[in-house]
Amino acid sequence: MNIREKNAIACTILGIGICALTSCGSPEQAQEDTIRNHDVQVVGAMRNVMWNGELAGTIDLDTLSAKKNLIGLGPVEYLAGELLIVDGKSFKAVVTSDSTMRVEETFAAKAPFFVYARVSEWQERAVPDSIQTLQQLELYLDGETKNNKRPFPFKLSGEIEQATIHIVNLPAGSTVSNPDEAHQGQVDYELGPEEVEVAGFFSTEHKAVFTHHDTFLHLHLITKDRSKMGHLDKVVFKPGSLTLYLPKE
């Protein structure tokens, strides 16, 4: 073996070593980095939590890469709160009383199931004045996205006239074997007129995975001042105020 061949082998070995220590990262990181724009990722499943009592975290939000373009939602592990990622910022809401909550910006949280995507560019459109309720929104989205890739994330911004959001608040040490038990301690919050943002996911194929059995939507709402956040149950949107953001195809 001549000197040139020895040097080539040495460089290859050195390159492998550097890659292992730095840029190549872990297998999980490599998998994260290959996710295409607005491909919806699902970790865990709602049915496993509600029916099998699998309450522990299956994903640590702080391990997600490329946080800048993230959107996502799910409950806090052990059903101790709600999580929302929008525009790369992560929010955690927990119950403090029957009428108050605490919302903090943090990625230091785990979820028993979670749905998320990365969206580098959004296209926006005004929502017709006739769309004021969740049922109307679901029908509108279904009709407007027949030719789009599904499932998909979306955002809404605008004003509400009223809304009901909830935060799961399962007592510590509880076991769960059905949805009624999973919602022990849940607190509902009534909102009046507010400027809000909503992050949502639409799917016709993920009932009991990340949507409930009677809807194609899973949505979390956060007020513009970031003081209130939770799972969106009911809403009346202010006509003419709503903007829809869909991933740019």
Rosetta blueprint (number, residue, H / E / L):
1 M L
2 N L
3 I H
4 R H
5 E H
6 K H
7 N H
8 A H
9 I H
10 A H
11 C H
12 T H
13 I H
14 L H
15 G H
16 I H
17 G H
18 I H
19 C H
20 A H
21 L H
22 T L
23 S L
24 C L
25 G L
26 S L
27 P H
28 E H
29 Q H
30 A H
31 Q H
32 E H
33 D H
34 T L
35 I L
36 R L
37 N L
38 H L
39 D L
40 V L
41 Q E
42 V E
43 V E
44 G L
45 A L
46 M H
47 R H
48 N H
49 V H
50 M H
51 W H
52 N H
53 G L
54 E L
55 L L
56 A L
57 G L
58 T L
59 I E
60 D E
61 L H
62 D H
63 T H
64 L L
65 S L
66 A L
67 K H
68 K H
69 N H
70 L E
71 I E
72 G E
73 L E
74 G E
75 P E
76 V L
77 E H
78 Y H
79 L H
80 A L
81 G L
82 E E
83 L E
84 L E
85 I E
86 V E
87 D L
88 G L
89 K E
90 S E
91 F E
92 K E
93 A E
94 V E
95 V E
96 T L
97 S L
98 D L
99 S L
100 T L
101 M E
102 R E
103 V E
104 E E
105 E E
106 T L
107 F L
108 A L
109 A L
110 K E
111 A E
112 P L
113 F L
114 F E
115 V E
116 Y E
117 A E
118 R E
119 V L
120 S L
121 E L
122 W E
123 Q E
124 E E
125 R E
126 A E
127 V L
128 P L
129 D L
130 S L
131 I L
132 Q L
133 T L
134 L H
135 Q H
136 Q H
137 L H
138 E H
139 L H
140 Y H
141 L H
142 D H
143 G H
144 E H
145 T L
146 K L
147 N L
148 N L
149 K L
150 R L
151 P L
152 F E
153 P E
154 F E
155 K E
156 L E
157 S E
158 G E
159 E E
160 I E
161 E E
162 Q E
163 A E
164 T E
165 I E
166 H E
167 I E
168 V L
169 N L
170 L L
171 P L
172 A L
173 G L
174 S L
175 T L
176 V L
177 S L
178 N L
179 P H
180 D H
181 E H
182 A H
183 H L
184 Q L
185 G L
186 Q L
187 V E
188 D E
189 Y E
190 E E
191 L E
192 G L
193 P L
194 E E
195 E E
196 V E
197 E E
198 V E
199 A E
200 G E
201 F E
202 F E
203 S L
204 T L
205 E L
206 H L
207 K E
208 A L
209 V L
210 F L
211 T E
212 H L
213 H L
214 D L
215 T L
216 F L
217 L E
218 H E
219 L E
220 H E
221 L E
222 I E
223 T E
224 K L
225 D L
226 R L
227 S L
228 K L
229 M E
230 G E
231 H E
232 L E
233 D E
234 K E
235 V E
236 V E
237 F E
238 K L
239 P L
240 G L
241 S L
242 L L
243 T E
244 L E
245 Y E
246 L E
247 P E
248 K L
249 E L
